[in-house]
C-alpha cells in the first residue's frame, strides 16, 4: 500500500552570499587582498581602481521578453532587466573619496628583504672543502636534510636508503658518517647534530679548552640525564667537584645555542609580516579607531560588460549567441555585485566589532597597563553589537590591531573572569601576569612549587586551586619548580 504523508519541517540555511561574507570576515588583511585578486582573475566583470567616466548613458529601454529563446530541446527564459546592471554605480566614485593625503599618512607598503637561506649558507661553505663526487652528493643530501633548527633528525640508514631510491647514489652508513662529520664542522657550531646532546657537545669542542669547558663536556657526554633533570647533588658527587666548579661548567653550557639554525638571520623559514587590520591612536585623550585602507578596496563593475549589455539592448535582431552572452554577463555581474556588497558588509562588521572591543577595554588602550584589562568573552561583544558569537570569533581570531603599545592580536584581549576575595571580577590575564612576576622574582635556588604559588596568590587576594596554577603556568610556558632550579 502506498501512503501519502504531509510533514512540516523548519530549517535554516545560509545563502551563498552569507557564506561568502563569513569567509571574507575571517580573512586577515593580506589574505583578503589575495582573495580580491583571485576574484578579479576569475570574474572579468569585476575591476579595481577608480572608474574613469561615470557619466555614461543609462536611458535605455529593454523588454525582458526578448530574453526568451530556444536552447536545444528546452526553452530558457532569463528575466533580465539590463537597466539594473547599467545603473550599477549610481554614486560616482569621486564623491566617496577625499583629497586629504599628507606627509603624515602611514606608508602602506611593506618592505621585503632577500637573503641567503640557511641551506644555501651551508652549501656555500661546502665549496671550500675538497670532496669526491660521491661525497659531494652525500654532503648536499645531508645539508638538504637539515631542519630549521639546524638538526638532522633522521636515522643514517634511512638516509642511505633514500639516496639509493631518489638520487640513485648507492653508498654505505660508514661513508654517511664520514661526510656527516664534515657537515658538522660547518658554521654555525652544532649544525648537523642528531640530538640536543650531540649539538651541545659539538659546540663545546669548538671552544678553547679550559677547566670549565672540559668539565662541561664530561657532564654532557657522561651525565646528560642528570643535567637535564637538574640533579646537581648527583653531579657534584659523581665528578667530585665543588659547587662553584659546577656553577662555572653550567654557565658555559647555558651560553650554548640549542638551535643553531635559528641563529642564522637568513634561515629558510618563511618570514611573516604582520599587517595590522586596525589602528588605535590616542588623540587629545580620546581613542580613535581606523580600519586599514587595504580592507576598503575600490571595486566596480567592468565598463566593457555594460557596453555589451548596451549593444544587446539596442540590437534589433538578437541571435542565440547574443542571448547566451547575455546570460553569461548576467551571472558575472551578479557575482560582482554580491562580492562588492560582501566587502562593504565586511568593512562594517570589522569596524563595529573592533569599536565595541576598544570601548570595552578603554582603560587598557589609554594607559597600556595590562592589569586594566577587563574580563571579556565573545558573548559580551556579540550581545553589545547584536551579532552572532561566531562572527565575533571570526574577527578576533586572525586580526591584529596597531596600538600605541605595539601590534596586538585581538583575541588576546579576551579572557575569562574570576572572583577575588572581595567578590570582584578580575581577568584571568591579570592573574597570569601576577603569577609570571612571582616566578621571575623567586629564589632560583629554591623555586616555588605550585602549592606555594597558590598560597601566595591567595595572600594577594586571588583564591586559586593548585591545579589551576599548574594550568596557567603551562599556558605561560613556565616549567615546574624542579626545572626552574639553579645552582
N, C-alpha and C positions, 0 to 999 in steps of 0.2 A: 504494500500500500504506500502510495506517495502522500506525504504530509506537507502541508504548507504552513509555515510559521512566520510570525512577524516579530522581530526583535528590535528594541531600541537601544542604541549604543551611543554614549557621549565620549568623544575623543578629541584630543587637542594635538594638532600637528603644526610644525613650523613651516612657513612658506620658504621657497628658495631664497627670497630676498632677506628674510630674517636670518637664515643660516649663513648667508654671505656676510651680513652685518656682524654676527657673532664672531666669525672667523677674522674679520678685519679688526675688531676691537682688541683681540688678544695679541695682535702683532705689535712688536716694538717698532720704533721709527725706521730703522734700517731695513727690517723685513717688510715693513709697509711700503717703502719705496720700491723694493724688488717686486712686490705684488702688483703695484701700479704699472711697472714696466712690463710685467708679464701680461697683464690685462690689455695694455695698449698694443702689444705684439699680436695677441690673439683676436682682438676686436679692432678692425680698421676704422670703425665708426667713432672710436674714442681717440681724441687728440689732446695733447698737453700744451700749455702756454696760453698766452692771450690770443683771442680771435682778432684777426686783422680788421675785419669790417663787419659790424653788427647790423648795418642798415641795408639789408637785402630784402627783396620783395617777398612779402608774405601773403599778399592779397590774391590768392588763387583759389578757385572753386574746384571741388573734387567730388565726384559721385562715387560713393563706396560700392555701388552695384557693379561698377566697371571691373572690380577685382574678382568677379566670379568667372571661373574658367574651367575647362576640362583638362584634367591631368591624368592621361592614360584612361583607366577604367572608372574613375570616380570624379565627382565634381567637388572642387575645393573652393570655399568661399572665405576670403580673408577680409574681415571688416576693418579696413584700414582708412583712417582719416589722415590724409597727407598733411593737412594744416596743423595737426597736433605735433608733427615732427618738425615742420618748417619753422614753427614759432617756439622752438625749444628754449632759446636764450632770450627771454623777454627783458631781462635786466642786463644792459651792456656791462661787460667786464670792467670798463674803466670806472664805473660807479662803485665798484666793490674794492677799489684799490686807492691808497692814499700815498701821496708823494712826500713821505716823511722819513726817508732814509738819511742817515747822518753818519759821521765818522765814528760815532759811539756804538753803532749797530754791531751785534755779535757776528763773528765770522762763522758761516755755516759749513765751510769747507773743513774736512778732516785730513790732515797731512798723513801721508803714508811713507814709511822709510823702508827701503830694500836693503838686504844684507846677506851675508853668507849663513847658510843653515849649519846646524851643529854637525850633521853628517858630512857636508862639504868641507867643513873645517878639518875634520879628521882625515878625509880623503886627500886634502892638500898636503897634510903632513906626511902621508904615505909616499908621496912622490920623492921625498928626501931619503927614503930608506931603500937600500938595494935588495930587491926581491926577485925570485924567479917568476916566470909567467904563471905557474900554478899557485905560488904563494900570493901573487898579486890578486888572483881571482878569489882565493880564500880570504885575504885581508879585506877586499871590497865587500864580500858577503858578510863578514863579521861586523864591519862598520855599518852595513845596512841593517843588521840585527840589533844595533844599539838603540835602546828606547830613549825617551825624552829625559829620563833621569840619569842616563849615562851607563846603564847596566845591560848586560847580555843575559837575559833570564831564560836561557834555553839550554837544554842538555846538549853536550857536544856530539853525541851520537845522532841526535835529531838533525843537527847541522850537517853532519856527514851525509845523511840520507837526503836531505833537502837539496844539497849541492849536486848530488847524483841525479835526482829527478828533474830539477829545474834548470841547473846550469850545465848539466852534462859533464860535470867535473867529478871524477872518482878519486877520492882521497881517503885518508885514514884519520882516526881520532888523534894519533900522536902528532901528525902534521898540523891538525887544527890547533892543538895545544901550543905547538911551537909558534905558529903565527899569532895566536891569541896573546902570547907574551909580548910580541911586538906591538900589537894594538894597545895593550895595557901600558906600554911605555910612552904613548902619545899624551899630549896635553888636552884637557886638564887632568891632573893626577887623579887616579881612581877610576878612570873611564875603562869600560870593558869588563868590569868586575861582574861576577855572577851572583854575588850576595853582598850584604852590608859588611859582614866580617872581612871579606876579601877586599872590599872597597877601602875600608879604613886602613887595612894592612898595607895596601899599595901606596897610600898617601904617606903613611908613617915612614916607609922605606925610602921615600924621596927626600925626606928631611935629613939634615945633618945630625949625625949620631951624637947623643949625649945621654946622661944617666936617665933623665925623664923620658926621652924618646925610646930608649932601649926597654925601659920598664913598661911603657905603654904598648910596645909591640908584643911583649910577653903576655900582657893582660889580654890583649885582643886575640892573640893566637892560641893561648892556653886556657883562658878562663873567660871567654866571651859571654857565656851564660850567666856567670856571677856578676859580670859587669852590667849587662842589660837589666838584671833584676836588682841592681844596686845593693848587693850583699857585700858591703865594704869590709866588714869584720872578717869575712872568709877570705877576701883578697889579701888583707894585712897578714893573716895567719899563714896563708899559702906561700906568699913570696917573702915572708919575714921582713917586712918593711914598716916604716913608721907612718903615722897618719899624714904627716907633712909630705913624705915622698909619694904617697898615693894621691894626695891632692894635686901635686905637680904633674903626675902622669895623666890624671883625669883631665886636667886643664889642657894638656896637649891634645888629647882625644876630642875634647869639646870644640877645639878650634878647627877640626877637620870638616870637610863638606860631605854629608851623607848622600847628596845628589849632585855629583859633579857636572851632569848635563844641564842642570838648572842654572848653573853659574854662568853659562855661555849666553851672552846677550842676543846672539843670532840663532837661538835654538830653533829646531824645526817645528816647534809648537806654533799653532795659529794664534796670532795676537788679536784679540778682540777689542775694538774701540767702542766704548760705551757712549752712545749718543743720547743725552737726556731728552725725554719726551716732553717734560715741563721745566719751567724755570720759576723759582720763587725768589723775589727780591724784597728787601725792606726799604720802602720809600716813605720818608717822613714818619717813621714809627709804625707804618701800616704795611701789611703784607700785600704783595702784588703778584698775581699768578698769570703766566703766559704759556701758551701752547707752542711747542716748537714749530716753526714755519714749515718744516718738511711734512708735517701732518696735515697741511692745508694746501694741497697742490691745485694749480689752475688747470682744470679739465673742461673740455667742451665737445660737442658733437661735431664730427667732421663736416666741413662745408661741401666737400665732394659728394657726400651722401645726400645732403639736402638738395644739391643741384640735380642729382639723379632722380629724386622724387619730383622735382620741378619738371624735368624733361618728361617723365612718365605722365604727369598730370596734364600737360598741355598737348600731349600727343593725341592725334585724332584716332589713329588705329593702334591698338595695343596687342602686340604679339604675345604668344605664350612665353617666349624667353624673357620679354619685358616683365610679365607678371611674375615669373619665377624670381626675377631680380628684385622686384618689389617685396616679395615675401622674405627674401634673404635680408634686404635692407631693414625691413621691419624688425626682424629678430635681432639684428646688430644694434639698431637704435634703441630697442627696449633694453637690451643688456647694458648699453652705455648709460642710459638714463638711470637704471637701477644701481649701477656701480657709482655714479656721481652722487645719487641720493644717499647711498650707503656711506660714502665718505663723509658727507655732511653730517649724517647722524652719528658717525664715529667721532667726529670732532666735538660735537655737542656732548656726547656721552662721556668722553675723556675729560672735558673741561668741567662738567658738572660734578663728576665723581671726585676729581682731584681737588676741586674747590671745597667740597664738603670735608675731605680729609684735612686740608690745610686749616680750615676753621676749627675742626675738632682738636687738632694738635697745635693751635695757635701759640700757646706759651712756649712750646719747644722751638718753633720756627723763628720766634722773636729772640729768644735767649740762647738757643743752641745747647741748652742743658738737657741731657738725655733723661735726667730724673724728672723732668717736667712732662715727659711723655705720658699721656693718659691711657688707661686701658681702652682698647678699641678692637672690636671684632667686625667681620664683614657685615654682619646683620645690622650693626649700628649705622653704618653708612648707607646700606641698602634701604633701610626704613626712612632715613632722612631724605633721600633723593627719589624715593618711590620706584626703585628698580629692583630687579631680582638679585639675590646674593651671588649667583653665578656670573652676572655681568660685572659686579664689583670685583669679583675674584679675577676675571679676565684682565681688568685694568691694572690690578695691583701686582699680579704675579710676574709680569715681564716688562714693567715700565720703570723708568728712572726719572728722578726729579733733581734738577740742579738747585741747590740751596746755598746760602752764604757759608755753610759749614761743610761743603763738599757734595758730590753726586751720590744720592742715596737710592736704594731700591725701595719702591713704595711699600712693598709688603713688610718691610722692616718696621714700619710704623704701627703695624697691627700686633696686638698682644692681648693675652687674656688677663683677667683681673683676679686678685686675691685680697682677702681681708687681712689687715694688720690687727695688732692687739687693741686698737681703738675703734675697730669696726669700719675703717675707711677702706675704699677700694684703691688698690695700688697695682701698677702694671708689673707683670712678671719680668719685663725687661729691666725695670728698676731693680728688682731683686737680684737678677743675674749680674748686673753691674756691681752691686754691693758685694756679691759673692766673689766676683773676679778680683775686686780690690783686696778683699780679705786674704785670698790665696796669694796674691802678688806680694803682700806685706808680711806674710807668715815667716816664721823662723824655718829656713830650709833644712836645718839640721834636725828639726822635729816638726815636720809638716803636720797640719791638722787633718784628722780623719773626718769622714762625713758626719759622724755623730757630734764631733766637736764643732764643726761648721754649723750644724743645725742648732746647737746650743747658743753659739754666738749670734746667729741671726734672730733667734728668739729673744735674746737680750736687747737687740736693736729694735724689737717690736714686730718681727716677722715670724710667726709660729709656723714653721715648715717641717714636714716629716723628713727623716733621713733619706728615704728612697727618692723624694722629690729633689733633695740636694744632689743626689747622685745623677739624676736625670738632667738637671741644669748644668752640672759640671761636665757631663758628656757633650751636651749641646755647645758648651763653650770650648770644647776640645781641650779640656784640662785633665791630666792623668790622675790616678789615685794617689793617696798620700805617699805610699812606698816609692813610687816612681818620681815623685817630686823631691825626694830627699837628696841633699847634697852634703858632702863630707866637709 
